[in-house]
């Protein structure tokens, strides 16, 4: 169905968001990552963590696990209000969460800046609450820096890419930059169900949307 037939998505308010649950939807201890062999929630020694939302998380996770210097990946939900949501709840648009990839990376092998550049060039960050025919607030473009240094990089690159997209004839970038609070850890990252983790290993011919536009920023 064309996205033009869908009602315009709107962000849910905290008051109208689904209540969620106290129990994680990913089993504990976390299952082993099918690519890296580590628990899905593990952070390898010497690695940093970054979070990227750029549409359907199946193809995005595959893109990152194939990136040199990435040491672990997982998918989940972030940026909204509902604790421990299910996939079905996120799809209702009443959690406020974006489908997000958790990326562990070795900063000696790949920089956060390189990953942010890959993020901006692997999807269309001007589409608002959709990517291609995937429509909803869960498909929005967002960065969730985990440190002041990451936030500085994200805020420096966003206007540079906004200029590059404008010169290529696109509209305004809608990417959100929401740093994690170092004290509260908010907005929390909620791990998705096991069957979503490394989905394209489990389903090699599965849906794999990457909406690269070809826009680059030197």
N, C-alpha and C positions, 0 to 999 in steps of 0.2 A: 504494500500500500504506500502511495506517495505520502511524504511527510506533510504536503500541503493540505491533506485531508484531516490531519490531526489538529485538535485544539492547541492553541499556543500554551506551552507549559509555563507554569508559575511556581516559584519556590514556595514550599509550604512554610507556614509560621511555626515557631516552637510550640505554640499552644495546640496546633492542629496536627502535629507530628505523631506518628504511631509511638506507642509506649515502649516497644521492644521488650527486652528480657535481661536478666542478670547472667544467664548462662551463655557462653560463646557458642556459635554455630559450628566452629571448627573444633574437632575433638582435641582433648588435652590428655597426654602430651601431643603436640602437633605431629601429623604424619610427615614422612620424609618427602622432601622435594624430589620430583621425578627427574629433574635435570641435574641438580647439584648434590643430591643425596643427604643433605642436611635437613633438620626439621624446618618446616615452612616458616616458623617464627624465629629461627636462629639468625644471629648476627655474627658472622665469622670474625675472629680476632683481627684487628687492624682495619676492619671495614667501617665505612660510614653508611648511614641510612638516608634515603631520599624517597619522596612520594610524588607520584605523577598521575594525574587524571586527564585522559585524552580520548575518551570514548569507551567503547566496549573493551573490557579489560583482558579478554582472551588473547587477542592479537597483540595487544600492547605488552603483555607479559612475555610472549614469545620474542618480540623484538628486543626486549631488555635482556632476556637470558642468553641471547645470541650476541650481546654487546661485549667486546673485549673489556676486561676489568670488572665486570659485574660478578659478584660472588654468591648471591642468593636472590630469589624473587618470591613474591607471594601476591595474591590479589585480595582485595577487600573493599570496604566502604568507608568513606571519610568525608568530612566537611558538613555533616548534617547534625541531627538531633537525637536520633533513635539509637539506643545502645543495643549492640549485638543483633542487628537486623538480619532477616533472611533475604535471600535474593528476591523472592516474590514480594516482600514488603518494599524493598528498594524500587522495584519496577512499578509500584503504585504511584511513585512520586511523593509519598507522604513520610519519607524519612529525612529528606534534605541531603542525603549523601550522594557523592559522586563515586562511580566505579573507579577504583584507584589501584595502582601497582606499587607495592613496596619493593624498593630496589636497594640491595646492599652492594656496595662497590668499594674496591681498593683504590684509594686516592693516589697511590703510587703508579697505578696503571691507567686510570681514567679519571678525569676531573669532573666535579659537579657541573662546571660550566659546559663541558662537552655533552653531558647528559641532558642539560636544559636545552642546548641547541638541538639535540636529537629530538627532544620533546616537541619543540616548536616546528620542526621540519617534518614530523611524522603524522601530523594531523592538521586540520584547518581550525586555527584558534579564533576565527572570526564568526563562527556559526552559532554562538550562544548555547541554548539548551538542546543541542543535537550534534551528531556527527553523521553526515550522509543521511541515510534513511533511519538511523537510530535516533529517536526523538524522546526527549525527557530531560529533566534536570540532572538525572544521574549520568548523562553523557556530556556534561559541561567540561570545559577546559580549566584545569586548576593545578597549581603548584602549592605544596605544603612544605616549605623549608623547615629543617630541623635545627638550624643554628643561625646566628646573626650573619655569619659568612655566607651561608646558602641564601639567606634572604637578600643580601646585598647583590649577589650574582643574579638572582631572579629579577630583582627590580631594575638592575642595569640592563639586562638583555631584553626585557619586555618592550621598552620603547624603541629599541633598535629593530626588533622584529616587527613592531607595529608600523614602523616606517617602511620596512621592506615589503610588508603585505600591502600597504597603501600604494606603494609604487607599482606593485603588480596588479593593481585594480581591485583589491579586496576591500571589505569594510573594516570597521574598527575591531581591534582585538578585544575579546571578551574574557581572556584568561584571568582567573582569580589567583591572587597570591595571599595565602593565609598561613603565616608562620605558626608553628606549634608553640604553645606556651611552655617554657622549660620547667615551670613549677607544677602546673596542673596536667600537662600533657595533652591539653585540648587544642584543636579538635582531635579526638581519639581516632585511631585507625582500628576498625573492626574487621577481623579476618573473615573472608567468605568461606562458604562450605567447601568441604574437601573436594567435591566433584568439579568445582571451578578452578582449583589450583592446578596449574600446568594443563589446562583444559586441552590444548592442542597437542600434547603428548598422548593424552587419553583418546583424543578424537582427531587424528592427523588430517582428516578431510573436513574438519569443522569450520564454522564461520570464523573468518579471520580478517576483520575489517581494519585496514590501515589507510587513513585518508590523507596521505601525503599530497601536497599541492605542487611541489617542485620549487617553492619559494625558499631561498637561502639568504643568509645574512653573514657577510664576511666580517 
